[in-house]
């Protein structure tokens, strides 16, 4: 099989390189990128850290879907059972369960042979620094804008904060976010409106709003009560589809809109 990789640098025009492999069972896209760098071209640039789907560093566009390279099995992409391991690893690696809402990053651009090629490109909607490495500054700018730290009530409990199990489960929907940026890269609105705060930042904002330890007022929600905040979302739900941790930003946005209840504005669809 071949790995078809986007290449770009300041002193060269963007192009694609192909690297040929005979992958071992259980091979991931990240493991093949390491092999490509070691065997073929040591200038190949990509991000990684934990290699265990925890840090979110290796999010990229793989076969036109934002995914974590460390978690994406080549066997699943090629639908080749001869490359799965005896434990059926391919069955445990999630992939989007439905088609993404169309946007330029997946509608146009480079094609690939789905039978024996895997296409790897940088995460959409963010400037490319080199090859598969993108500049995440805008993504983190929006995250900082929602002030993602706990602002507890003025009066602290005598011993500890007590939380109902149902509240803990609701919080976990959003605390599982690893800030990989896959939702940002999959969102058509992010591609059209560079000032849209994006699904990850809005989900984090809602996460602190619903935290029982937070001061009980609506000041959190007002941080994104603007055209480029809650109201820019068009409920494509690509964010939820591609999230490797199952975080549902679309639900957070819908609930926040209902909480604000401005006149003349419709709620987001769940």
N, C-alpha and C positions, 0 to 999 in steps of 0.2 A: 504494500500500500504506500501511498504518498501523502506527505504532509505539505500542504500548500500554504505558505506563510507570507503575510503582508510584510514588506520591508520598506522602511523610510528612514532617511537621515537628512540632516541639514544640507549636506553637500551633494545630495543625489535625489533624483526623481523617484516617487513611490513606484514600487513594482512588487512582483510576487516571485518567491523562490520555492522550488519543490525539493523535498528531501525524501528519499526512498528508504523504507524500513521493512523488516519482517518482525512485527511486534510480538513480544512475549504475551502469554495469557495474562490478563489483568492490566495491560498497559493503559496508561492514561495519556491524555493530550500533554499534560505537563511533563511526564516522563519522556515522551518523544521529543519535546522541545529541548530537554536536557541533552538527549542523545544527539539531536541535530547540532546543538552548540558544541558538543564534545567531538563529534565525528566529522562534521562538515564545515561549520563556520562559527568560530568562537566570538564573532562580533554580534551574533544574534542576541537581541535585548528583549527581556520579558521580566515581569515581576513575580515573585513567589516568596513565601516565608515558611508557614507551618506545614504545608503539604497535606493537611488533614481537614480541609474545609472549615477552618476555624478563623483564620485571619482575614480572608477575603481578598488577599493581595493579587491573586492570579485570575481575577475576572477578566474575560475577553470574549470576543464574538467568535463562536465556534459553529460552523455550518449555519451562519446567519442567526444564531440565537445566543444571547448573553449567558455565559455559564462560567463555573469555576473549572479551570483547566485541571486542577488536581483531583477533581471529583468526576470528571467526564471520561468514561471508558471508551477507548477506540472501538472495541467490539460492539458497543451499543450503537455508535454512529454508523458503523459499516454493516450492522446486523449480521455479524459473523460469529456463530456459535463456537467455531474452532478456536477462537481467541478468548473465550470466557474460561474462568477457572472452575475447579470442581465444586466450589461452594456456590456457584451461580451468581457471581459478583455482578454480572450485568443486570440481574433482576433487582438489585439493591441500589442501583445508580439512577436517581430520578432524572427525568427529562420532561420538558413542558408537555402537559397532557392535552393541550389544545393549541391550535395555530395562533400565532401572535397577530394582533391587529397590524395591518400593513403600515410601514413607514419607510423612508428612503433607504435606510441602512440595510433592510432586508429585501426591498423590492428591486433595487438596482445594484450595480457594481459587479464584482467578480463572480464568475460561475465556477463550478467544480464538478468533477465526475463523482457522483454519489456512490458509485459502486466500489471505488478503490481509493478515493481521496478524502481527506479531511481539510476543510478550509479554516484557517485561523487568522483572525483580524483583530485590530485593537477595538476596545470598547467604544461604541458610538457616542457622539455628542460632546466629546472632550478632545482637546488638542493633542495631537500625537507628538511626543517628544522624540522617540526613536522606536521603530519597529512596532512592538506590541505594548510599549510603555506609553501611557497617556498622562497628561497633566491633570491631577485631581483637585487643583486649587479651587475651581468653581464649586465643585461638589462639596468640599469642606467649608467653603464660604457660606453656603446655604445652611450647612449643619450648624455652624457657629451662630448664625442668625437666630436660630430657634432656642438658643441658650440651653443646651442639653445637660443641665445639672439640676439636681433636686433643689427646690425652694420650699423648705418645710414651713409649716404653720409657725406663728410666733411663739405659741405655747407648746413646748415639747412634753410628751408624756413622762410620767415619773420614772417608768422603767424602760419599756421598749414599745415600738409601734406594733400594734397587733393588726394583722391583715387576714381577711376572710379568704378561704381557699379559692372561691370563685374570682376574687379580685386578683389573686396571684396568678391564676390561669389566664385571665385577660391580659395582665401585664406581660406574661411570658410570650404572648403572641408577638409583641413588639420588642422586648428585650433580647430576643433571639437574633435580631439584626446584627450582621457582622460588617456592615458598611462597605460591602464589596463594590457597590455601584452598578450591579447588574440591572436593577430596576430603573436606574437613571438611563442606562444605555438602551433599555427596551422601550422607554416611554416616547411615543410620538410627539407629545407636547414639549418635552425637553429638546427635541430636535428642531421644533419650529420656534420656540420661545426661549432664548438663552437666559432669560431672567426668571423663568419658572423655577420655584424652589425645589421641585422634584419630589418623587415619592419617598425616598429615604428620610430626608429632612422632615417632611410633614408627618411621617409615621413616628419619628422620634419625638416630635413636638406633642403629638397626641399621647404618646407613651407617658410623658411626664404630666400631662393634664389629668390623666386618669389614675395616677399613682395616689393611693390613699394617704400617703405621707405628705403630699403636696398641699400647700395652702389652698383652701377650697374657694377659688374664684375663677373667673373666665379669662384672666389676664393672659394665660398661656395661649389660648386660642386666638386672641387678637394679634399675636405676633405674626400670624399668616393671614389675617383678615384683610386681604388686598387682592387685586386682580391677578398678580403673579403667584399668589399663595393658594389657599384652599380652592378658590373659584376658577383657577386655570385648568384644573383637572377635568378631563372629558370622559372619564370612566372607561378607558380602553381595557383596563385590567391586565395589561402586559406585565406590570410590576409584580402582581401576585403570581402570575404564571411562571416567571423566570426565577423568582426568589429561591435560592438554594436552602433556605431555612423556613420557608412557608409563611413568611411575614405578609400580612394583607394590607398594604398601604391604602388600597381603595376603600376598605372598610373604615379605616381611621379617618380618611378624608370625608366620607359620607357622614360619619357620626359627628365630626367637627362642624360640618355645615349645619346639621340639625341643631347643634348646640348654640350656634350663632343666630340662626333663624332670621336672617335679614329679609326684608320685604322684596319680593320680585325676583328672588333667586331660588332655583330649584336645587333639591338635594341631589347628591351623587348617588348613582346606582350602586348597589352592593354587588 
